[in-house]
């Protein structure tokens, strides 16, 4: 096969078309994965939020007397708050 400008142009267009299709498929896969991750994250959030409550004044006083909240408790509270704030309309407490 003889290499000509026409052959090169045709091959280039075919490669560009293939790259566009692959990019579209990659985007579709990424969106599907995000949706699946969001569903799993929502289930985890729902499970975590069922048992979550803000500490009462007595519980906070107890924590202060014992040297403060442990790191794990503080991290879990911060993560729960951040999750709710990231999707507040969906995760807020009903009636608030």
GROMACS elastic network, one bead per residue, 0.5 to 0.9 nm:
[ bonds ]
;  ai    aj funct       b0    kb
    2     7     6  0.83557   500
    3     6     6  0.82361   500
    3     7     6  0.62140   500
    3     8     6  0.70392   500
    4     7     6  0.51857   500
    4     8     6  0.62520   500
    4     9     6  0.85803   500
    5     8     6  0.50969   500
    5     9     6  0.60485   500
    5    10     6  0.85444   500
    6     9     6  0.51277   500
    6    10     6  0.61161   500
    6    11     6  0.85920   500
    7    10     6  0.51394   500
    7    11     6  0.61160   500
    7    12     6  0.84505   500
    8    11     6  0.51722   500
    8    12     6  0.59746   500
    8    13     6  0.86120   500
    9    12     6  0.50044   500
    9    13     6  0.61883   500
    9    14     6  0.86361   500
   10    13     6  0.52435   500
   10    14     6  0.62996   500
   10    15     6  0.87356   500
   11    14     6  0.50662   500
   11    15     6  0.61909   500
   11    16     6  0.86278   500
   12    15     6  0.51274   500
   12    16     6  0.61761   500
   12    17     6  0.86131   500
   13    16     6  0.50536   500
   13    17     6  0.61089   500
   13    18     6  0.85809   500
   14    17     6  0.51250   500
   14    18     6  0.62011   500
   14    19     6  0.86224   500
   15    18     6  0.50616   500
   15    19     6  0.61098   500
   15    20     6  0.86464   500
   16    19     6  0.50114   500
   16    20     6  0.62009   500
   16    21     6  0.86919   500
   17    20     6  0.51439   500
   17    21     6  0.63227   500
   17    22     6  0.86922   500
   18    21     6  0.51506   500
   18    22     6  0.61949   500
   18    23     6  0.85900   500
   19    22     6  0.50969   500
   19    23     6  0.60875   500
   19    24     6  0.86072   500
   20    23     6  0.50303   500
   20    24     6  0.61653   500
   20    25     6  0.86335   500
   21    24     6  0.50892   500
   21    25     6  0.62176   500
   21    26     6  0.85611   500
   22    25     6  0.50422   500
   22    26     6  0.60311   500
   22    27     6  0.85416   500
   23    27     6  0.61357   500
   23    28     6  0.86099   500
   24    27     6  0.50999   500
   24    28     6  0.62206   500
   24    29     6  0.86367   500
   25    28     6  0.50202   500
   25    29     6  0.61157   500
   25    30     6  0.84999   500
   26    29     6  0.50773   500
   26    30     6  0.60599   500
   26    31     6  0.85955   500
   27    31     6  0.61222   500
   27    32     6  0.85252   500
   28    31     6  0.51626   500
   28    32     6  0.61232   500
   28    33     6  0.85571   500
   29    32     6  0.50616   500
   29    33     6  0.60634   500
   29    34     6  0.85449   500
   30    33     6  0.50811   500
   30    34     6  0.61204   500
   30    35     6  0.85844   500
   31    34     6  0.50440   500
   31    35     6  0.61278   500
   31    36     6  0.85780   500
   32    35     6  0.50929   500
   32    36     6  0.61827   500
   32    37     6  0.85488   500
   33    36     6  0.50393   500
   33    37     6  0.59979   500
   33    38     6  0.84049   500
   34    38     6  0.59253   500
   34    39     6  0.85404   500
   35    39     6  0.62410   500
   35    40     6  0.87236   500
   36    39     6  0.51183   500
   36    40     6  0.63315   500
   36    41     6  0.85372   500
   37    40     6  0.51259   500
   37    41     6  0.59397   500
   37    42     6  0.84291   500
   38    42     6  0.59374   500
   38    43     6  0.85476   500
   39    42     6  0.50879   500
   39    43     6  0.63060   500
   39    44     6  0.87153   500
   40    43     6  0.51242   500
   40    44     6  0.62606   500
   40    45     6  0.85720   500
   41    44     6  0.50376   500
   41    45     6  0.60025   500
   41    46     6  0.84765   500
   42    46     6  0.59992   500
   42    47     6  0.85446   500
   42    91     6  0.89208   500
   43    46     6  0.50852   500
   43    47     6  0.62178   500
   43    48     6  0.86124   500
   44    47     6  0.51338   500
   44    48     6  0.61327   500
   44    49     6  0.84884   500
   45    48     6  0.50390   500
   45    49     6  0.58508   500
   45    50     6  0.84881   500
   45    80     6  0.76937   500
   45    83     6  0.75129   500
   45    84     6  0.85088   500
   45    91     6  0.85238   500
   46    49     6  0.51320   500
   46    50     6  0.61756   500
   46    91     6  0.82936   500
   47    50     6  0.54635   500
   47    51     6  0.72597   500
   48    51     6  0.58523   500
   48    52     6  0.63792   500
   48    80     6  0.77248   500
   49    53     6  0.79221   500
   49    80     6  0.73458   500
   49    91     6  0.88609   500
   50    53     6  0.83706   500
   52    77     6  0.83968   500
   52    80     6  0.82375   500
   53    56     6  0.87051   500
   54    77     6  0.84946   500
   55    58     6  0.78534   500
   55    59     6  0.55746   500
   55    60     6  0.61232   500
   56    59     6  0.51124   500
   56    60     6  0.62134   500
   56    61     6  0.85538   500
   57    60     6  0.51134   500
   57    61     6  0.61162   500
   57    62     6  0.86013   500
   58    61     6  0.50312   500
   58    62     6  0.61505   500
   58    63     6  0.86290   500
   59    62     6  0.50111   500
   59    63     6  0.61958   500
   59    64     6  0.86115   500
   60    63     6  0.50305   500
   60    64     6  0.61589   500
   60    65     6  0.86378   500
   60    68     6  0.82793   500
   60    69     6  0.83682   500
   61    64     6  0.50262   500
   61    65     6  0.61910   500
   61    66     6  0.86299   500
   61    68     6  0.88783   500
   62    65     6  0.51253   500
   62    66     6  0.62061   500
   62    67     6  0.87624   500
   62    68     6  0.82089   500
   63    66     6  0.51124   500
   63    67     6  0.63231   500
   63    69     6  0.54579   500
   63    70     6  0.86166   500
   64    67     6  0.53089   500
   64    69     6  0.73429   500
   65    68     6  0.69563   500
   66    69     6  0.79684   500
   67    70     6  0.84965   500
   69    72     6  0.82524   500
   69    73     6  0.63527   500
   69    74     6  0.63302   500
   70    73     6  0.55220   500
   70    74     6  0.63559   500
   70    75     6  0.87438   500
   71    74     6  0.51124   500
   71    75     6  0.60419   500
   71    76     6  0.85597   500
   72    75     6  0.51244   500
   72    76     6  0.61110   500
   72    77     6  0.86031   500
   73    76     6  0.51990   500
   73    77     6  0.62116   500
   73    78     6  0.86277   500
   74    77     6  0.52005   500
   74    78     6  0.61943   500
   74    79     6  0.86393   500
   75    78     6  0.50817   500
   75    79     6  0.60729   500
   75    80     6  0.85214   500
   76    79     6  0.51023   500
   76    80     6  0.60703   500
   76    81     6  0.85612   500
   77    80     6  0.51645   500
   77    81     6  0.61657   500
   77    82     6  0.85679   500
   78    81     6  0.51510   500
   78    82     6  0.60661   500
   78    83     6  0.85732   500
   79    82     6  0.50574   500
   79    83     6  0.60729   500
   79    84     6  0.85963   500
   80    83     6  0.51909   500
   80    84     6  0.62687   500
   80    85     6  0.86193   500
   81    84     6  0.52178   500
   81    85     6  0.61013   500
   81    86     6  0.85326   500
   82    85     6  0.50929   500
   82    86     6  0.59974   500
   82    87     6  0.88141   500
   83    86     6  0.51242   500
   83    87     6  0.66314   500
   83    88     6  0.80915   500
   83    91     6  0.81326   500
   84    87     6  0.55114   500
   84    88     6  0.51708   500
   84    89     6  0.85161   500
   84    90     6  0.81323   500
   84    91     6  0.53802   500
   84    92     6  0.63366   500
   85    89     6  0.85632   500
   85    91     6  0.80184   500
   85    92     6  0.81032   500
   86    89     6  0.89927   500
   86    91     6  0.88123   500
   87    90     6  0.57855   500
   87    91     6  0.60811   500
   87    92     6  0.80719   500
   88    91     6  0.51785   500
   88    92     6  0.52403   500
   88    93     6  0.89740   500
   89    92     6  0.59623   500
   90    93     6  0.88748   500
   91    94     6  0.85888   500
   92    95     6  0.85255   500
   92    96     6  0.70924   500
   93    96     6  0.58159   500
